[in-house]
Amino acid sequence: MNCVRKHLSAIKGGRLAALASPARIVALIISDVPGDNPSVIASGPTVADATTSADAVAVLKKYKIDVSESVLRHLASTTSETPKPGDTRLEWVENRIVATPQMALEAAAVVARRAGVTPLILGDAIEGGAKDVGLVHAGIALHCRRHAQPAAPPCVFLSGGETTVTVRSNGRGGRNQEFLLSLATALDGAPGISALAADTDGLEGSEDNAGALMTPTSLVRARAVGIDCKAMLANNDAYSVFAALGDLVVSGPTLTNVNDFRAVLVDGLSKHPASSRAANNQFINKGTFRERI
């Protein structure tokens, strides 16, 4: 997508910097992509592009994407080519990444420690199907609950990146909500495990929320109002579930974006139920999370 976009845009793929040459440019970049590659973030308007117009045409052919004749003519012309590494027009450009998904996870880890919860960062570039990632996180949380590994509860597993949703129905909900509903069905009400998943830009796809919260009582509360969570998951309708439970996280646009944020909290119920719940509530409180997304 980025390859094609760069060769169709007047500013992406280093073209913005080339237009401003020979002025000195300092680009302050906020990363919303796994791996923090500057040439991928916003399709690199101030970064030299190693891809070619021929690569863009190959992408269109590989994925059988129909485009207009004018687009094909443009990609076949020399005017579609982007500035390449070593281009002297980009000689005075300095690209600085000032915010990343990893920074967000490290900030959340600080909040967790202050609340007496051990943080474990699983990764800042976790990708794959939202349902599958939910199953993996459930397995890690259950192992932690049973065996106190890789840390003893109370602890929180933090992760970033961007999952995907394979749409098979006409339900509502984005990748973070689908991750949470998959997690909830896999945990099946396991005690002491709660979670939050949200898009740091404050909007989950085309919906009005950033993400949602999941608690050990989510499935029970859903069943009480006639919701079959497994059926809703199969229909890609996670939004409707969390909306009915009152567990959507609605922050509004944050005007920034460092990809998705996920936190799976394993409470230390077995030793000190009251004190651990109080500490953990400081961390997973809805209002606190809304402020920090």
Kinemage of the C-alpha trace (Angstrom):
@kinemage 1
@onewidth
@group {chain A} dominant
@subgroup {mainchain}
@vectorlist {calphas} color= white
{ca met a 1} P 0.000 0.000 0.000
{ca asn a 2} L 2.764 2.446 0.927
{ca cys a 3} L 4.695 1.608 -2.234
{ca val a 4} L 1.727 2.430 -4.466
{ca arg a 5} L 0.755 5.476 -2.444
{ca lys a 6} L 4.241 6.991 -2.710
{ca his a 7} L 4.198 6.859 -6.489
{ca leu a 8} L 0.772 8.458 -6.785
{ca ser a 9} L 1.247 11.257 -4.254
{ca ala a 10} L 2.760 14.696 -4.808
{ca ile a 11} L 4.317 14.765 -1.314
{ca lys a 12} L 4.901 11.179 -0.110
{ca gly a 13} L 7.990 9.074 -0.734
{ca gly a 14} L 10.372 11.980 -0.083
{ca arg a 15} L 8.653 14.364 -2.481
{ca leu a 16} L 7.758 16.932 0.187
{ca ala a 17} L 11.431 17.275 1.133
{ca ala a 18} L 12.425 17.482 -2.531
{ca leu a 19} L 9.932 20.300 -3.108
{ca ala a 20} L 11.410 22.239 -0.170
{ca ser a 21} L 15.029 21.760 -1.308
{ca pro a 22} L 17.504 23.317 -0.647
{ca ala a 23} L 15.931 24.396 2.647
{ca arg a 24} L 17.013 22.610 5.828
{ca ile a 25} L 14.224 20.335 7.078
{ca val a 26} L 13.753 18.783 10.504
{ca ala a 27} L 10.871 16.283 10.538
{ca leu a 28} L 9.468 15.318 13.946
{ca ile a 29} L 7.859 11.918 13.433
{ca ile a 30} L 5.311 10.037 15.548
{ca ser a 31} L 5.355 6.345 14.668
{ca asp a 32} L 2.112 4.476 14.135
{ca val a 33} L 3.640 1.481 12.363
{ca pro a 34} L 5.275 -1.717 13.657
{ca gly a 35} L 9.045 -1.377 13.434
{ca asp a 36} L 9.072 2.453 13.329
{ca asn a 37} L 10.469 2.590 9.771
{ca pro a 38} L 10.497 6.327 8.820
{ca ser a 39} L 9.938 5.538 5.148
{ca val a 40} L 6.681 3.765 6.039
{ca ile a 41} L 5.283 6.250 8.580
{ca ala a 42} L 2.840 8.444 6.616
{ca ser a 43} L 4.555 6.984 3.525
{ca gly a 44} L 7.700 8.982 4.296
{ca pro a 45} L 7.124 12.490 2.907
{ca thr a 46} L 10.634 13.550 3.979
{ca val a 47} L 12.377 10.184 3.565
{ca ala a 48} L 14.107 8.828 0.448
{ca asp a 49} L 12.195 5.965 -1.152
{ca ala a 50} L 13.922 2.720 -2.101
{ca thr a 51} L 10.886 1.383 -4.014
{ca thr a 52} L 10.237 2.051 -7.701
{ca ser a 53} L 7.256 2.727 -9.923
{ca ala a 54} L 7.741 -0.787 -11.326
{ca asp a 55} L 7.369 -2.119 -7.777
{ca ala a 56} L 4.089 -0.222 -7.458
{ca val a 57} L 2.772 -1.762 -10.685
{ca ala a 58} L 3.837 -5.208 -9.450
{ca val a 59} L 1.845 -4.692 -6.237
{ca leu a 60} L -1.274 -3.817 -8.208
{ca lys a 61} L -0.867 -6.932 -10.339
{ca lys a 62} L -0.104 -9.217 -7.391
{ca tyr a 63} L -3.267 -8.245 -5.522
{ca lys a 64} L -5.360 -7.886 -8.698
{ca ile a 65} L -6.303 -4.289 -7.945
{ca asp a 66} L -8.159 -2.535 -10.735
{ca val a 67} L -7.068 1.048 -11.324
{ca ser a 68} L -7.846 3.585 -14.015
{ca glu a 69} L -5.880 3.906 -17.239
{ca ser a 70} L -4.659 7.318 -16.098
{ca val a 71} L -3.062 5.750 -13.003
{ca leu a 72} L -1.323 3.125 -15.109
{ca arg a 73} L -0.062 5.777 -17.539
{ca his a 74} L 1.251 7.812 -14.628
{ca leu a 75} L 3.098 4.829 -13.114
{ca ala a 76} L 4.631 4.088 -16.520
{ca ser a 77} L 6.055 7.608 -16.810
{ca thr a 78} L 9.266 8.950 -15.292
{ca thr a 79} L 7.289 11.607 -13.383
{ca ser a 80} L 5.969 8.927 -11.022
{ca glu a 81} L 9.425 8.063 -9.712
{ca thr a 82} L 10.280 9.129 -6.159
{ca pro a 83} L 13.539 10.559 -4.750
{ca lys a 84} L 15.951 7.727 -4.031
{ca pro a 85} L 18.611 7.286 -1.304
{ca gly a 86} L 21.502 9.607 -2.101
{ca asp a 87} L 19.317 12.182 -3.852
{ca thr a 88} L 21.005 15.557 -3.251
{ca arg a 89} L 17.614 17.261 -2.812
{ca leu a 90} L 17.283 15.432 0.512
{ca glu a 91} L 20.800 16.311 1.661
{ca trp a 92} L 19.646 18.769 4.345
{ca val a 93} L 16.849 16.638 5.808
{ca glu a 94} L 16.941 15.369 9.400
{ca asn a 95} L 14.260 12.867 10.414
{ca arg a 96} L 13.687 12.444 14.147
{ca ile a 97} L 11.269 9.915 15.628
{ca val a 98} L 9.895 11.577 18.763
{ca ala a 99} L 7.174 9.128 19.840
{ca thr a 100} L 6.810 5.374 19.336
{ca pro a 101} L 4.644 2.441 20.470
{ca gln a 102} L 7.523 1.302 22.707
{ca met a 103} L 7.510 4.649 24.502
{ca ala a 104} L 3.785 4.230 25.217
{ca leu a 105} L 4.352 0.746 26.635
{ca glu a 106} L 7.215 1.967 28.822
{ca ala a 107} L 5.031 4.814 30.116
{ca ala a 108} L 2.280 2.317 30.973
{ca ala a 109} L 4.877 0.171 32.758
{ca val a 110} L 5.752 3.132 34.983
{ca val a 111} L 2.062 3.583 35.883
{ca ala a 112} L 1.792 -0.124 36.691
{ca arg a 113} L 4.803 -0.110 39.002
{ca arg a 114} L 3.414 2.871 40.882
{ca ala a 115} L 0.228 0.881 41.465
{ca gly a 116} L 2.192 -2.111 42.792
{ca val a 117} L 1.686 -4.172 39.621
{ca thr a 118} L 4.596 -5.873 37.839
{ca pro a 119} L 4.662 -4.912 34.143
{ca leu a 120} L 5.824 -7.267 31.387
{ca ile a 121} L 6.152 -5.848 27.874
{ca leu a 122} L 5.423 -8.566 25.312
{ca gly a 123} L 6.311 -6.497 22.257
{ca asp a 124} L 5.607 -3.228 20.470
{ca ala a 125} L 4.983 -4.694 17.004
{ca ile a 126} L 2.605 -7.620 17.544
{ca glu a 127} L 0.585 -8.350 14.413
{ca gly a 128} L -1.726 -11.096 13.137
{ca gly a 129} L -5.427 -11.842 13.357
{ca ala a 130} L -7.114 -10.138 16.309
{ca lys a 131} L -8.837 -13.396 17.310
{ca asp a 132} L -5.544 -15.308 17.257
{ca val a 133} L -3.693 -12.661 19.247
{ca gly a 134} L -6.529 -12.763 21.792
{ca leu a 135} L -6.120 -16.536 22.171
{ca val a 136} L -2.362 -16.203 22.701
{ca his a 137} L -2.782 -13.497 25.332
{ca ala a 138} L -5.380 -15.652 27.095
{ca gly a 139} L -2.933 -18.562 27.205
{ca ile a 140} L -0.208 -16.367 28.701
{ca ala a 141} L -2.574 -14.925 31.316
{ca leu a 142} L -3.897 -18.347 32.362
{ca his a 143} L -0.366 -19.721 32.674
{ca cys a 144} L 0.538 -16.761 34.843
{ca arg a 145} L -2.504 -17.349 37.040
{ca arg a 146} L -1.716 -21.049 37.469
{ca his a 147} L 2.067 -21.027 37.729
{ca ala a 148} L 3.114 -17.449 38.561
{ca gln a 149} L 5.209 -17.368 35.379
{ca pro a 150} L 6.759 -15.326 33.848
{ca ala a 151} L 5.864 -13.199 36.873
{ca ala a 152} L 3.761 -13.612 39.993
{ca pro a 153} L 0.453 -11.751 40.118
{ca pro a 154} L -0.406 -8.952 40.366
{ca cys a 155} L 1.152 -8.286 36.982
{ca val a 156} L 0.144 -6.788 33.664
{ca phe a 157} L 1.073 -7.887 30.155
{ca leu a 158} L 1.528 -4.910 27.853
{ca ser a 159} L 1.697 -5.048 24.079
{ca gly a 160} L 1.440 -2.835 21.027
{ca gly a 161} L 1.317 -3.241 17.276
{ca glu a 162} L -1.638 -3.625 14.977
{ca thr a 163} L -3.758 -6.720 14.496
{ca thr a 164} L -6.158 -7.388 11.630
{ca val a 165} L -9.769 -8.506 11.341
{ca thr a 166} L -11.004 -10.949 8.715
{ca val a 167} L -14.528 -9.686 8.088
{ca arg a 168} L -16.989 -12.523 7.584
{ca ser a 169} L -20.215 -10.771 8.536
{ca asn a 170} L -21.760 -7.313 8.862
{ca gly a 171} L -21.189 -6.772 12.575
{ca arg a 172} L -19.663 -3.674 14.171
{ca gly a 173} L -16.301 -3.405 15.854
{ca gly a 174} L -12.597 -2.998 15.167
{ca arg a 175} L -9.505 -5.047 15.871
{ca asn a 176} L -9.149 -4.095 19.553
{ca gln a 177} L -12.711 -5.023 20.415
{ca glu a 178} L -12.405 -8.280 18.491
{ca phe a 179} L -9.159 -9.011 20.358
{ca leu a 180} L -10.950 -8.460 23.683
{ca leu a 181} L -13.978 -10.583 22.785
{ca ser a 182} L -11.670 -13.403 21.658
{ca leu a 183} L -9.724 -13.034 24.899
{ca ala a 184} L -12.916 -13.100 26.963
{ca thr a 185} L -14.315 -16.236 25.323
{ca ala a 186} L -10.969 -18.025 25.700
{ca leu a 187} L -10.674 -17.074 29.385
{ca asp a 188} L -14.302 -18.136 29.970
{ca gly a 189} L -14.660 -16.079 33.148
{ca ala a 190} L -11.298 -17.013 34.668
{ca pro a 191} L -11.071 -15.061 37.948
{ca gly a 192} L -8.791 -12.096 38.399
{ca ile a 193} L -8.002 -11.389 34.726
{ca ser a 194} L -9.064 -8.089 33.168
{ca ala a 195} L -7.955 -6.301 30.041
{ca leu a 196} L -8.058 -3.124 28.025
{ca ala a 197} L -7.354 -2.725 24.311
{ca ala a 198} L -7.591 0.568 22.482
{ca asp a 199} L -6.312 2.553 19.542
{ca thr a 200} L -4.120 5.374 20.816
{ca asp a 201} L -5.612 7.829 18.316
{ca gly a 202} L -8.901 7.561 20.198
{ca leu a 203} L -10.963 6.083 17.372
{ca glu a 204} L -11.274 2.390 16.541
{ca gly a 205} L -11.823 2.273 12.808
{ca ser a 206} L -15.135 3.861 11.821
{ca glu a 207} L -16.708 3.632 15.278
{ca asp a 208} L -16.942 6.309 17.997
{ca asn a 209} L -14.772 4.567 20.588
{ca ala a 210} L -11.081 3.935 21.134
{ca gly a 211} L -11.565 0.351 22.305
{ca ala a 212} L -13.081 -1.444 25.265
{ca leu a 213} L -12.579 -3.056 28.666
{ca met a 214} L -12.953 -6.744 29.538
{ca thr a 215} L -13.454 -8.130 33.047
{ca pro a 216} L -13.906 -11.639 34.519
{ca thr a 217} L -17.669 -10.972 34.571
{ca ser a 218} L -17.991 -9.916 30.920
{ca leu a 219} L -19.400 -13.234 29.660
{ca val a 220} L -21.789 -13.610 32.602
{ca arg a 221} L -23.105 -10.080 32.182
{ca ala a 222} L -23.476 -10.625 28.447
{ca arg a 223} L -25.450 -13.826 28.946
{ca ala a 224} L -27.685 -12.013 31.444
{ca val a 225} L -28.838 -9.654 28.679
{ca gly a 226} L -29.217 -12.424 26.102
{ca ile a 227} L -25.897 -12.056 24.265
{ca asp a 228} L -24.047 -15.106 22.914
{ca cys a 229} L -20.440 -13.880 22.856
{ca lys a 230} L -19.131 -16.701 20.676
{ca ala a 231} L -21.803 -16.035 18.074
{ca met a 232} L -21.068 -12.303 18.203
{ca leu a 233} L -17.350 -13.004 17.752
{ca ala a 234} L -18.073 -15.136 14.691
{ca asn a 235} L -20.149 -12.249 13.305
{ca asn a 236} L -17.400 -9.639 13.903
{ca asp a 237} L -19.842 -7.824 16.218
{ca ala a 238} L -17.678 -7.092 19.262
{ca tyr a 239} L -18.769 -3.442 19.402
{ca ser a 240} L -22.372 -4.444 20.126
{ca val a 241} L -21.251 -6.663 23.003
{ca phe a 242} L -19.163 -4.060 24.804
{ca ala a 243} L -21.701 -1.313 24.099
{ca ala a 244} L -24.422 -3.406 25.756
{ca leu a 245} L -22.151 -3.977 28.768
{ca gly a 246} L -21.238 -0.296 29.071
{ca asp a 247} L -17.564 -1.187 28.670
{ca leu a 248} L -16.590 0.813 25.595
{ca val a 249} L -13.685 3.217 26.073
{ca val a 250} L -14.732 6.541 24.551
{ca ser a 251} L -11.960 9.101 24.741
{ca gly a 252} L -12.543 11.098 21.576
{ca pro a 253} L -9.702 11.858 19.150
{ca thr a 254} L -6.343 12.171 20.928
{ca leu a 255} L -4.712 13.911 17.941
{ca thr a 256} L -1.785 11.518 18.095
{ca asn a 257} L -1.196 7.880 17.206
{ca val a 258} L 1.362 5.335 18.387
{ca asn a 259} L -0.610 2.313 17.230
{ca asp a 260} L -2.715 0.026 19.413
{ca phe a 261} L -2.310 -0.468 23.152
{ca arg a 262} L -3.221 -3.644 25.019
{ca ala a 263} L -3.002 -4.391 28.743
{ca val a 264} L -3.958 -7.756 30.268
{ca leu a 265} L -4.018 -7.557 34.062
{ca val a 266} L -3.641 -10.677 36.206
{ca asp a 267} L -4.775 -9.843 39.726
{ca gly a 268} L -3.088 -11.235 42.827
{ca leu a 269} L -6.344 -12.605 44.228
{ca ser a 270} L -4.865 -15.729 45.757
{ca lys a 271} L -2.900 -13.926 48.466
{ca his a 272} L -4.418 -10.561 49.280
{ca pro a 273} L -7.712 -10.123 47.443
{ca ala a 274} L -8.744 -6.772 48.917
{ca ser a 275} L -5.385 -5.011 48.749
{ca ser a 276} L -4.498 -6.329 45.291
{ca arg a 277} L -7.858 -5.338 43.878
{ca ala a 278} L -7.469 -1.837 45.274
{ca ala a 279} L -4.000 -1.457 43.727
{ca asn a 280} L -5.022 -2.899 40.405
{ca asn a 281} L -8.129 -0.733 40.191
{ca gln a 282} L -5.810 2.277 40.190
{ca phe a 283} L -4.280 0.893 37.008
{ca ile a 284} L -7.276 -0.381 35.068
{ca asn a 285} L -9.783 2.244 36.195
{ca lys a 286} L -11.821 3.425 33.190
{ca gly a 287} L -11.271 7.107 33.855
{ca thr a 288} L -7.533 6.669 34.343
{ca phe a 289} L -7.185 4.765 31.103
{ca arg a 290} L -9.242 7.306 29.200
{ca glu a 291} L -6.869 10.010 30.378
{ca arg a 292} L -3.773 8.037 29.431
{ca ile a 293} L -4.769 6.745 25.980
